[in-house]
Amino acid sequence: MRYALIALALLTPGISFASEGENDRLLHKLQADVSADRIESDIKKLVAFGTRHTLSETESESRGIGAARRWVKAEFDSISDDCGGCLDVFYVSDFVEGETRIPNRTEVVNVIAVQRGTLDPDRVVMMSGDIDSRVSDPMNKDDDSPGANDNASGLAGVLEAARVLSKEKFAGTIVYAGLSGEEQGLFGGKILARYAQQNGWRVKAVLNNDMIGNIEGIDGVIDNSTARVFSEGTRFVETEEEARIRRFSGGEVDSPSRNLARYIDRLADEYIPNLDIMMVYRLDRFSRGGHHRPFNEAGMPGVRIMETHENYVRQHQDLRTEDSIEYGDVIEGVNFDYARKLTSLNVVALAAMASAPPFPANVEIEGAVQPSTTLSWDRPSGRKARNLAGYRIHWRLTDAPQWTNSIDVGDVSEFTLENIVIDNYFFGVSSISKDGAESPVVFPGPMGSFGE
């Protein structure tokens, strides 16, 4: 059955879903539960390993990446013990050799903790941070490389997110990932992306946190109230036929990663005090890379979350003082409350997505040469759809950065917006749970698909 609404401008919901319900209260509680003190303690512990270079010592119990990753696993195991074994903690690794920065055979080891969903356990949202660090020479595995901000801050955020979120249950699965080999060529991400595909994970979002603790920029700005979210505009895995469809239908700025960034931006406005998101329409910083990229290249939505103002004298630097400038990524360069703020953003985003029903799949749109626009999608069934209340249609002007208009349309699989001309707007669909949790907006066609 086709449902239709006659309106010139739709700003008022036609059907009411929960907006100030159980999920809303949960998200406010979760963001408040994140602790700056625990994050500080974790960063100091990681710094104390001396170096966490991917090629560094693995046998020592106190120095090198081997000791660091064993400590991370022990922390995940402890968190799991506290929640009655709610986390499945394990290593995901592979050997790398013959690469520019890993010439000799080296095992790159990731530490993974999985919090299984109660209704849809194969649907995964992930938060990642990097275990490894480096100094000026990317091959220098021996000198001290504290990596306090890059990226002990991101990894500490992952551990803290696990502590907070493991106290709750969610419909979908949350994965907490400590990745290795980032500084040597993003190898940990490549290994985990391959593992996810081999094990049937339906990865809907990867939140890569890389440097979330610095507020003093090389540009002279001190800023603890903004953060950047980088996202690819079109899917890396787009085929030639899909590019042809996009050319005539739009979608250059509506990949799933880009709509994930919009989702995070909206959640920051609603739940994180004194934090504004700068959405950067680029995969990563100019000509640079991060650990969300391997997931994008495997067809999985992913973004990079990080500080707004970087300080290059504290990144990838030998510890030294020259011309009264102190170089090095040391603990004094980390603002722990800012790291807490960005961690709480991750916590809210993970909880919201894991609480949502299955994301709309196979979204299609039609309305050429008509005074109306029709959207349709597949409605899931079975256990994974038990928390589904219905759907919300969104639209915006084509030059608007954020979704501006929406209407709740109920538990249907097709809806027509009368007198809303398809040529003038971009459209999308989100799913709503019975307690008010909402998925990211899904743009129609392969351009915006989050997958099945």
WOKAZI-V311052 format. One record per residue. N is the residue number from 0. NEAR is the number of other C-alpha atoms within 12 Angstrom. Layout:
n: <N N>
near: <NEAR NEAR>
This chain:
n: <0 1 2 3 4 5 6 7 8 9 10 11 12 13 14 15 16 17 18 19 20 21 22 23 24 25 26 27 28 29 30 31 32 33 34 35 36 37 38 39 40 41 42 43 44 45 46 47 48 49 50 51 52 53 54 55 56 57 58 59 60 61 62 63 64 65 66 67 68 69 70 71 72 73 74 75 76 77 78 79 80 81 82 83 84 85 86 87 88 89 90 91 92 93 94 95 96 97 98 99 100 101 102 103 104 105 106 107 108 109 110 111 112 113 114 115 116 117 118 119 120 121 122 123 124 125 126 127 128 129 130 131 132 133 134 135 136 137 138 139 140 141 142 143 144 145 146 147 148 149 150 151 152 153 154 155 156 157 158 159 160 161 162 163 164 165 166 167 168 169 170 171 172 173 174 175 176 177 178 179 180 181 182 183 184 185 186 187 188 189 190 191 192 193 194 195 196 197 198 199 200 201 202 203 204 205 206 207 208 209 210 211 212 213 214 215 216 217 218 219 220 221 222 223 224 225 226 227 228 229 230 231 232 233 234 235 236 237 238 239 240 241 242 243 244 245 246 247 248 249 250 251 252 253 254 255 256 257 258 259 260 261 262 263 264 265 266 267 268 269 270 271 272 273 274 275 276 277 278 279 280 281 282 283 284 285 286 287 288 289 290 291 292 293 294 295 296 297 298 299 300 301 302 303 304 305 306 307 308 309 310 311 312 313 314 315 316 317 318 319 320 321 322 323 324 325 326 327 328 329 330 331 332 333 334 335 336 337 338 339 340 341 342 343 344 345 346 347 348 349 350 351 352 353 354 355 356 357 358 359 360 361 362 363 364 365 366 367 368 369 370 371 372 373 374 375 376 377 378 379 380 381 382 383 384 385 386 387 388 389 390 391 392 393 394 395 396 397 398 399 400 401 402 403 404 405 406 407 408 409 410 411 412 413 414 415 416 417 418 419 420 421 422 423 424 425 426 427 428 429 430 431 432 433 434 435 436 437 438 439 440 441 442 443 444 445 446 447 448 449 450 451>
near: <10 16 21 22 27 17 20 14 22 25 22 19 22 22 22 22 28 25 20 17 19 19 33 28 22 29 38 27 22 35 35 24 27 37 30 29 20 28 41 34 24 35 44 29 31 45 40 27 38 35 43 49 48 47 37 35 28 25 15 19 17 22 30 35 46 34 31 45 46 31 30 43 32 21 33 39 29 23 31 29 18 19 21 15 19 30 33 29 30 26 30 31 27 23 24 27 19 12 17 14 26 28 17 16 16 27 27 41 39 43 42 44 40 37 44 32 34 25 26 35 28 28 39 45 50 49 54 53 50 54 60 55 54 46 37 26 21 29 26 26 31 25 29 33 46 46 51 51 52 49 53 54 56 53 55 54 54 53 51 46 50 51 35 37 48 39 25 32 28 35 36 42 43 49 49 52 50 52 54 50 45 41 40 38 30 35 39 43 48 36 34 42 39 25 24 31 19 13 15 15 30 33 44 45 50 49 53 53 50 51 49 51 51 47 34 27 22 18 14 12 17 20 24 32 32 33 40 39 45 43 46 41 34 36 38 28 26 28 15 14 14 23 23 17 19 26 16 15 30 30 36 34 34 44 45 48 52 44 47 49 46 37 38 48 36 31 35 36 21 24 31 34 22 19 31 27 33 29 37 28 27 29 38 28 26 11 8 16 27 45 47 45 39 34 43 40 25 27 36 46 47 48 50 50 48 45 44 36 27 32 31 26 27 39 34 32 31 30 26 21 13 12 7 8 14 20 27 33 40 39 31 23 36 41 31 36 27 41 50 43 45 58 53 47 51 56 50 43 48 50 48 47 46 48 48 44 45 52 51 44 34 28 35 29 34 27 25 16 13 17 20 27 36 32 41 36 34 26 29 26 16 13 17 27 29 24 32 37 31 41 49 47 50 37 37 28 19 21 17 17 23 31 35 25 25 28 34 33 34 29 33 29 31 31 36 33 38 23 22 34 27 29 24 23 28 39 46 47 50 50 45 43 37 29 29 33 43 46 44 50 47 49 46 39 39 36 43 50 41 42 31 25>
